Amino acid sequence: PLALLKDPSLLKTDALINGQWVQGASRFDVNDPSTGRKLADVANLGPADAEAAIAAANAAWPAWRSKTAKERSIILRKWFDLLMAHQEDLGRIMTAEQGKPFAEAKGEVAYGASFVEWFAEEAKRVNGETLPHFDNNRRLMVIRQPIGVCAAITPWNFPLAMITRKVAPALAAGCPVVIKPAELTPLTALAAAELALRAGIPAGVLNLLPADGANSIAVGKVFCASDTVRHISFTGSTEVGRILMAQSAPTVKKLALELGGNAPFIVFDDADIDSAVEGALASKYRNAGQTCVCANRFYVQDGVYDAFVAKFAAKVQAFKVGNGFEDGVVQGPLIEDAAIDKVQRHVDDAVAKGGKVVAGGHRLPGQFFEPTVVAEATADMLCAREETFGPFAPVFRFKTEQEAIDAANNTEFGLASYFYSRDVGRIFRVGEALEYGMVGINVGIIATEHVPFGGVKQSGLGREGSHHGMDEYVEMKYLCLGDI
Ligand code: ADP
């Protein structure tokens, strides 16, 4: 698929440190999950390279933070324009290495680029405050300054957007960045870095270090232990988030963590069922169920349970599964075998405990899994507690509103949640009762660049996107001026 790139020079396989492409001491393979074929071998960087990148970022910091907000804004805007000008190529690289359908990949390019556009604008709004003085001889102010060298560690499910959502506000605020992309999807990240150079982001301000699994752990340790790195933003599993938090304790590092979810999707008796089915399809099966905001547990009220399950299963059965470059494919491969095994384990466990398969249920040849719906799910099943991260929808039955709220909140996670109701009182009651950072009401897709994305409980710390997303990358400083 990569032979079809309009601009083949976007296919970079070396690392970017201090504006130079670096081969690295060793290389690792990047494969196409649809075909299993090797796409490229990519520089595999280790701890010494991470130290070099951090030093380069730190050296580039004074000049970058000294630019005016408008100067940084103009450069970021150019990066946005270039990302959009190369939307098709970036989408092609993404589908090749990640598997999501080409249309979805192009959609992610637009979504990922939108953070660059948004924070290019927000760069000009990092405002301070003046405060009333407590003494006529003094004047009090608050200024907001860039925090310093920022590290980003990102996952494979959104190979571009998870990078831009961190990097754009950091750059806008005046911080340099060192990025460690997911080992399964470094090519999209490298193409975006090449476009950052073309946009005029100076050497050292944006560094990108691909690394295999073992080196990712080693590089993560260097980020955490470094006194120069002032902030780490991570998106990935709760397990790795905990490791990074523990490793960051000695340097008391500021952290933004966007971790796992276990999203409930509740359909009340008074819901518009057709709309709920559409929302459920989008929320569950986008990216083959591999997003942290994908609905993981469907709770449907008794009165509409059978109707919802029948309509939902019929639509799911009609899905075309296959290589993301094929016309009409709505569900691509899963990212790796381990992901397929987890879906199969959750489905088998549900069936063993009385669940009824109403769509799918099986692995397909290659790295594909049938889009699956299991009715009569119960609280003792694995899928009630664990995030499946795949195309499996267990549907639980409930009777009362309180029962649904209690079940929805019965998890250590608190990222996204969804519910469908046309009753205005219920909308407020349930919206306020759900212990989640985000609630979709009568809608299955909620993310966009100008809203605060993030979770509560063990789903993480901090918010990304919106004007709040800039807060991570600036420190407040109080200035007290005397002798007026
Ligand atoms: P996922 O389950 O989405 O693959 P992970 O949390 O395993 O999520 O990985 C997300 C990112 O974290 C990837 O870039 C991966 O290389 C990186 N990573 C995994 N383990 C560690 C670690 N111990 N320290 C630092 N980064 C890590």
Boltz pocket constraint, residues with backbone or C-beta under 6 A from the ligand:
constraints:
  - pocket:
      binder: B
      contacts: [[A, 153], [A, 154], [A, 155], [A, 156], [A, 157], [A, 180], [A, 181], [A, 182], [A, 183], [A, 211], [A, 212], [A, 213], [A, 216], [A, 217], [A, 218], [A, 219], [A, 220], [A, 221], [A, 235], [A, 236], [A, 237], [A, 238], [A, 240], [A, 241], [A, 243]]
      max_distance: 6.0
